[in-house]
Amino acid sequence: MKIIPRVVRKWFTEAHHFTGAIIESERIGSRIQRVRIGLPENIKAPFPLGSYVTALTWDCVPRCYSTAKSDDHSFTLLVSFSGGGCGARFFRDTSVGTKVLFYGPFDDFPYRSGTGRPKVFFATSTGIAPFRMMLEEAIKEGAHSTIYLGSPKESDIAFKNEFEDLAQKYPGLVTFNPVLSNGDPSWRGARGYVTDYVPKNAESIKESDIYICGIPPMTLGVLSALEDIGMPKKQVFVQKFG
Ligand SMILES: Cc1cc2nc3c(=O)[nH]c(=O)nc-3n(C[C@H](O)[C@H](O)[C@H](O)COP(=O)(O)OP(=O)(O)OC[C@H]3O[C@@H](n4cnc5c(N)ncnc54)[C@H](O)[C@@H]3O)c2cc1C
């Protein structure tokens, strides 16, 4: 029993950490807060693709968030409200200027460059975060990318304009497929769940590198659909939110 406090104390004092200040905070639809954090001078940035940080919310509750954007002076997170827990409430209710302690960045979901295969990104809601920067990397190396992003409504899609602009600018390289589970009658795009698109595109998916990010029911659903089509496991990379 004694070992647990010792391990926790060691992690909290010795893991790489820094204090960042919230410099922008914006609501996206009904479920997401986009938060931009300013970095202190001594922090090595930009953060690696696919990295995440652990925020010490309310000064005592750690919550992990993937880095959606990162430059020399700041990084951006997408925080989901869907669960309504303390991490969600912290970033929803905390004002610009507040300082927050972060651990990381932790780098366990890298982009695999140079495989020669197209990329297919599966996400729901804030699971799109790591794919915002990976998409730019895929464009740089000339790999075709397809994004399947599940959201309840059109207004809940994070980075919608940016993905649409990239798809328009690089028509041979970027395909953006938002999939709505509860779209308004006026929605003309895809409906249903991202898992539906695995059997529909089985042959092209098997030739691709697959990246999956989001809450466990979604990641497990996509993994199971991939298994059903005989997807080679070495081409599948996952970041599970829990
Ligand atoms: C490596 C890693 C990266 C992560 N990146 C992100 C990220 O970029 N954005 C993000 O919002 N979350 C991310 N998460 C999940 C995040 O750390 C929190 O667990 C989650 O946001 C819920 O925290 P909470 O305090 O708001 O709710 P909690 O009190 O912890 O949970 C309340 C309820 O919410 C459900 N829930 C948990 N996660 C989610 C979610 N993402 N969406 C909807 N319901 C959820 C739980 O099952 C639970 O029922 C990540 C987790 C990991 C491990």
Ligand as a Chemical Component Dictionary entry (heavy atoms), coordinates in Angstrom:
data_LIG
# 
_chem_comp.id                   LIG 
_chem_comp.type                 NON-POLYMER 
_chem_comp.pdbx_formal_charge   0 
_chem_comp.three_letter_code    LIG 
# 
loop_
_chem_comp_atom.comp_id 
_chem_comp_atom.atom_id 
_chem_comp_atom.alt_atom_id 
_chem_comp_atom.type_symbol 
_chem_comp_atom.charge 
_chem_comp_atom.model_Cartn_x 
_chem_comp_atom.model_Cartn_y 
_chem_comp_atom.model_Cartn_z 
_chem_comp_atom.pdbx_ordinal 
LIG C1  C1  C 0 -3.749  9.803  -24.132 1  
LIG C2  C2  C 0 -5.080  10.472 -23.913 2  
LIG C3  C3  C 0 -5.427  11.575 -24.670 3  
LIG C4  C4  C 0 -6.670  12.185 -24.479 4  
LIG N1  N1  N 0 -6.992  13.274 -25.253 5  
LIG C5  C5  C 0 -8.195  13.886 -25.072 6  
LIG C6  C6  C 0 -8.539  15.030 -25.858 7  
LIG O1  O1  O 0 -7.789  15.498 -26.719 8  
LIG N2  N2  N 0 -9.750  15.591 -25.631 9  
LIG C7  C7  C 0 -10.635 15.110 -24.687 10 
LIG O2  O2  O 0 -11.714 15.679 -24.523 11 
LIG N3  N3  N 0 -10.329 14.025 -23.942 12 
LIG C8  C8  C 0 -9.139  13.408 -24.096 13 
LIG N4  N4  N 0 -8.810  12.328 -23.338 14 
LIG C9  C9  C 0 -9.763  11.928 -22.280 15 
LIG C10 C10 C 0 -9.593  12.890 -21.103 16 
LIG O3  O3  O 0 -8.338  12.688 -20.467 17 
LIG C11 C11 C 0 -10.694 12.723 -20.069 18 
LIG O4  O4  O 0 -10.687 11.414 -19.564 19 
LIG C12 C12 C 0 -12.059 13.005 -20.666 20 
LIG O5  O5  O 0 -12.054 14.252 -21.333 21 
LIG C13 C13 C 0 -13.135 12.997 -19.563 22 
LIG O6  O6  O 0 -12.692 13.777 -18.480 23 
LIG P1  P1  P 0 -13.721 14.520 -17.538 24 
LIG O7  O7  O 0 -12.996 14.891 -16.301 25 
LIG O8  O8  O 0 -14.398 15.606 -18.284 26 
LIG O9  O9  O 0 -14.807 13.401 -17.226 27 
LIG P2  P2  P 0 -14.682 12.170 -16.202 28 
LIG O10 O10 O 0 -15.222 12.582 -14.902 29 
LIG O11 O11 O 0 -13.307 11.585 -16.218 30 
LIG O12 O12 O 0 -15.617 11.154 -16.929 31 
LIG C14 C14 C 0 -17.014 11.391 -16.985 32 
LIG C15 C15 C 0 -17.617 10.493 -18.048 33 
LIG O13 O13 O 0 -17.148 10.882 -19.357 34 
LIG C16 C16 C 0 -16.833 9.756  -20.161 35 
LIG N5  N5  N 0 -15.762 10.195 -21.069 36 
LIG C17 C17 C 0 -14.445 10.036 -20.875 37 
LIG N6  N6  N 0 -13.756 10.620 -21.897 38 
LIG C18 C18 C 0 -14.665 11.154 -22.736 39 
LIG C19 C19 C 0 -14.576 11.878 -23.953 40 
LIG N7  N7  N 0 -13.391 12.227 -24.530 41 
LIG N8  N8  N 0 -15.722 12.251 -24.559 42 
LIG C20 C20 C 0 -16.900 11.931 -23.991 43 
LIG N9  N9  N 0 -17.062 11.245 -22.833 44 
LIG C21 C21 C 0 -15.948 10.874 -22.213 45 
LIG C22 C22 C 0 -16.409 8.711  -19.154 46 
LIG O14 O14 O 0 -16.656 7.420  -19.679 47 
LIG C23 C23 C 0 -17.288 9.016  -17.943 48 
LIG O15 O15 O 0 -18.495 8.326  -18.054 49 
LIG C24 C24 C 0 -7.584  11.687 -23.503 50 
LIG C25 C25 C 0 -7.217  10.582 -22.737 51 
LIG C26 C26 C 0 -6.005  9.966  -22.940 52 
LIG C27 C27 C 0 -5.639  8.784  -22.090 53 
# 
loop_
_chem_comp_bond.comp_id 
_chem_comp_bond.atom_id_1 
_chem_comp_bond.atom_id_2 
_chem_comp_bond.value_order 
_chem_comp_bond.pdbx_ordinal 
LIG C1  C2  SING 1  
LIG C2  C3  SING 2  
LIG C2  C26 DOUB 3  
LIG C3  C4  DOUB 4  
LIG C4  N1  SING 5  
LIG C4  C24 SING 6  
LIG N1  C5  DOUB 7  
LIG C5  C6  SING 8  
LIG C5  C8  SING 9  
LIG C6  O1  DOUB 10 
LIG C6  N2  SING 11 
LIG N2  C7  SING 12 
LIG C7  O2  DOUB 13 
LIG C7  N3  SING 14 
LIG N3  C8  DOUB 15 
LIG C8  N4  SING 16 
LIG N4  C9  SING 17 
LIG N4  C24 SING 18 
LIG C9  C10 SING 19 
LIG C10 O3  SING 20 
LIG C10 C11 SING 21 
LIG C11 O4  SING 22 
LIG C11 C12 SING 23 
LIG C12 O5  SING 24 
LIG C12 C13 SING 25 
LIG C13 O6  SING 26 
LIG O6  P1  SING 27 
LIG P1  O7  DOUB 28 
LIG P1  O8  SING 29 
LIG P1  O9  SING 30 
LIG O9  P2  SING 31 
LIG P2  O10 DOUB 32 
LIG P2  O11 SING 33 
LIG P2  O12 SING 34 
LIG O12 C14 SING 35 
LIG C14 C15 SING 36 
LIG C15 O13 SING 37 
LIG C15 C23 SING 38 
LIG O13 C16 SING 39 
LIG C16 N5  SING 40 
LIG C16 C22 SING 41 
LIG N5  C17 SING 42 
LIG N5  C21 SING 43 
LIG C17 N6  DOUB 44 
LIG N6  C18 SING 45 
LIG C18 C19 SING 46 
LIG C18 C21 DOUB 47 
LIG C19 N7  SING 48 
LIG C19 N8  DOUB 49 
LIG N8  C20 SING 50 
LIG C20 N9  DOUB 51 
LIG N9  C21 SING 52 
LIG C22 O14 SING 53 
LIG C22 C23 SING 54 
LIG C23 O15 SING 55 
LIG C24 C25 DOUB 56 
LIG C25 C26 SING 57 
LIG C26 C27 SING 58 
# 
